Amino acid sequence: MTWIASATSYASQQAPTLPFMIYYSMFGFQRVGDSIWQAADMRARGFLIGATYGRTTLNGEGLQHQDGHSLLIALTNPGVKGWDPAFGYEMGAILEHGVTEMWGEDKDVIYYVTAYNENYPMPEKPEGCDEGIIKGLYKFQDPKPGLKHTVRLIGSGAIMKQALDAVALLAEFDVGAEVWSATSFGELQREAIACDRKARLGGGATEPWVKQCLGDGEVTVAVSDNMTAWPMIIDEWVGGDYTVLGADGFGRSDTREALRRFHEIDAEHVTVAALRSLAKQGKVPHSAVDEAIEKFDISTGPREDVTMDTHVVIPSVTFPA
């Protein structure tokens, strides 16, 4: 309630404030979702920071707290924009844009921004990426020249590092990787739907940003620490073969490496997914996929039950006859 009071003080008290609420993991949209809707109904303005985000990044909390779905829930609220930055400069650009929208452009909007608790190097900001950061997608790096084939990899949040690590693995199979950072699949979808509506009603054809970026692709693999349903919302506007790797099911307690292997979102699974798509198109032999699976020691058998934390062992009980 304190956040709502601050977020609406510009109207109720004629004293604008700009609140930030940093809350633990999924204790936001799940636990106080009704309050967020109330805030939007009251035309609140401010920032909600979903800290310790990620189904595999928050690796010691088991079933309850490992959040890979709040961005989907945020998308259901028209007054909320959901963001999943991977790097510090992305976070900075998003927060700056939020302040501009709320107080420079006088818009009633709430920003939900994920924040992870994993340490990894922060690169320099690529030149000219601000527009893409705010629209939800930009090219982070070009493929290494001289390789026979090229694929597109999309990463977000802490799992952006898995997409980047897959670049070197793919190079071993003579495949280059163009890497993109998705700061908001939700904003990409919203803009694409608006463009399609405009064209449908005769207002002129406007190509959505996601189609401008990915519409001519042949092989695209997206990976994130969210449910697969989150990156899948842009499927309609992605050209060629689009594969999504995500963390579905309940959380588990293990190392990040083990969790990412279990949920099949590590660099090795990104590599295999890209090779499989290339093989489907006849660009690499299927034997290359088999080689990668063997090399990376990837299990091809039935997966464990992803609906339970298998680290919790419930002893069997025998009742007397």
N, C-alpha and C positions, 0 to 999 in steps of 0.2 A: 504493500500500500504506500510505503514511503516513496518508492520509485514512481508510482503512478502520480502521487501528489507533485513530485518534482517535474515529471514529464508533462504535466498539464498546467503547471504554474503560470505559463505564459498567458493562459486564458483566464484561469481562476483568480490569480493574484496580480496580473499584469506585471509579473516579475519573471522573465524567462530564465530557466535553468536548463542544463543539459546533463541528465543523469546517466551514469554507467552502473549497471548491476552485473557483477561477475559472480556467477553461481557455479556450483559443482556439478559437472557432468550433466546427466539427464534430469537434474532436479529443476529444470526450467519448464519446458513445454509439457512434460508429463505431469509434474507435481502442481504447477500453478498455471496450467494452460488456460483455465477459465479467466484468471486474472489478466493474462496477456490479451485475451479477447476483449475483456472489459477496458483495458488500456487503449486498445485500438478503437473501440467504440467511442471512447472519450477523446479521441484525436491526440493521443499521447505522442511525444517525440523523445527519442533517446536510444540508448544502446544497451543491448543484452549480450553479455559475453558468455558463451557456453564453454567454460573452461574444462580442462582435462578431457577433451573430446576424443572420440575415436574408439571403435570396437576392439582394436588390437593395441592401440597406443596406451590406453589406460589398462595396463596388463595385469594388475593384481587384484581386481575387484570382483571377478567372477560374474555371475549372472546379472546382478541387479544394475550395475552402474555403467557398464561399458556401452557408450552411446554411439550408435551408427544410424540413427533414424530421426533425430530432432530436426534436421534440415528439411526432411520431407514434411514433418508436422508444421514447421514454420511456413512452408509453401501454401498450406491450407488457409492461412490468414492473409487476406488481401492487404492489410496494413503493415505487413512485416516483409522485409527483404533479408534473405538468408545468404550468408557468405562463408566460404571455406578456404581462407588464405593459407598458402604454403610457406610464404616468406615474409620477413618483416616489412619490406617495402610495399608488399601487397596490403598488409594490415594497415600501414600508414595511409596509403591511397584511399582505402575503403573508409577509414574513419574520417579523413579529410572531406571526402565526398559526402558522407553522411551529415557532417556539420553544415556543409554548403546547402544540401537539400533542405535540412530542417530550419536553418536560420538565415541562409542566404536567399533561398527560393521560397521560404515560408510553406514548406510541405509537411503534412502530417504523416510521418513515417517512422517506423521502428526498425532498427538494424539489429539482426541477430547474427553474431559473428563467432565462429568457432575458434578455440585456442587450444593447442595441444601442449603436452608436457614432455616432449622429446627434444633433446638437443641435437642439432645438426647444423652444418655450415649455412650461413646466410649469404647468398651470392649478391653481386652488384645488380642494381636494377637495369634491365635491358632498356635500351633507348627506344622511346616511342611506344611504351606498353601501357600508358595510363588509360587510354580509351578502352583497350581490351580488358584491363583489370576491372573497370567499372561495368562494362557490358557483360562480363562473366567469363571471358576466354581470350587468351593471347598466346602467341608463339614465344616459347621460352628459348629454344635454341634450334638451329638448323641441323640437318643430318650431316654426319661426317662424309666428305666427298670421296668418290672412288669406289664405293661399295655397289654391288650389283642391284640390290633391291632397296626400296625405302618403305617404311611404315610410319604411321603417326601414333604417338603415345600421348595420352592425356592423363595427367596426375593432378591431385589436389590435396591440401592439408599435408600431414606428415608423410602420407604415402607417396607424395611427389618424389621422394627420395628413391622409392622402389622403381618408379618409372625411369628415373635417371640412371639407376644402377643397371637396368635392363639394357641400356644403350650399348655398353661394352660387351654384354653377353650376346646380343644380336649381331654385333660386328664379327664375332667368331664364326657366324654362319653367313658372312658376306651380306649382311642386311644393315642398312643405315636407319636411324630413327630420328624423326622430327618430333620434338617434345613440346607439348602445349600445357599450359597451366589453366585449370578451370577454377575460377574464384567463385562462380555461382551458376550451377546448372539450372537453378530455379529462375534466375533473371534471364538466362538464355531462352528458356521455354516461354516465359511470359512475353518477351519481345517477339519471338517467332509467332506465337499465337496472334498477337496484335497485328503483325504484318500480314498473316494469312487472312485475317478478318477483313483488313482493308482491301486486299486484292479481291476477296470473295464478293464484297459489296460494291465493287466498281470504283474504289477510291484510288486505283493505281497500284501496280505491282511494286512492292518494296521487298528486296531480298533480306531476310533476317540475318543478323550478325553471325549466328552459328552456321548458317548455310554458306555465308561468304567465306568463313574460315575452313569449314570441313566438308562442304558440299561436293568437292571434286576428289575426295579421298578414295583410295582403293582398299586400304587396310587401316583401320583405326581401332586401337585398344585403349579403353579407359579403365583406370584403377583408382580406388579410393578406400577410405576407412569407413565408408557408409554402406548401407544396403545397396544391392545391385539396382534396386528400383530408382535410386537417386540419379545416377548418370544416364539411366535408360530413358529419362523423360525428354531427351533431345534426339532420340533415335530417328524420328521422322525426317530430320533435316541433315543427317549425316550421310554422305555419299559412300558407296561401296559397302564393304563388310565391316560391321560395327560390333565389337565384342566388349562386354562389360564384366569386369572382375570386381566383386564387392564382398563385404563381410556380412553375410546373412546368419540368422540364428542367434541364440543367446551368446553372451560373453563367456569367457573361460579364464581361469587363472593359470598363467604360464609366462614364459619369456615372450618378448615381442617377436623374436625370430620364430619361435614355435607357433605362436598364434597366427602370424602372417602366412606361414606354411600351411597351417590347418585350414584357414579361411581362403587359401589360394590367391593371395594378393601380394606375394613377394615377387622380387625381380625375376626369379626363375619361372614362375607361372606367367608373368607378363610376356616373357620371351617365348614360351611355348604357345601361348595364345596367338601371338603375332605370327609365328611360324606356321601354325595350323591354318590361319586365314590365308597366308601366302600359298600353302599347299593346296587349299581348296580352289585357288585360282590357277593352279598349275605352274606357279612361278618357282616353287622349290619342291623337291621330291618329298613324299610322305615319310621317307626314311630319315629325312633331316629332323622331322618332329620326333620320331622314335629315338633318334640319337640324342636329342636334347632332353627328353624325358629320362632316358637312362643316365645321361651325364649329370643331371641335376638331382637324381635320386627321387623322382616324383612318383608317388604312388598312383597307380591307375585303377586300383580296386575300389570297392564300395566305400564311400565316406562314412566316418563315424556319424552317429546321430548328432546333428547340429542343433537340436532343440534342447539339449541338456548340457550342463557343465559336467563333463565326465570325470572331473577331479573330485566330485562329491560322491562318495560311495555310501549307499544305504544298505546296511546288512539285511539279508533275508531273514524272515521270521517264520518259524514253523509252528502252526497252531495245533494243539492237541485234537485228536479226533472226537 
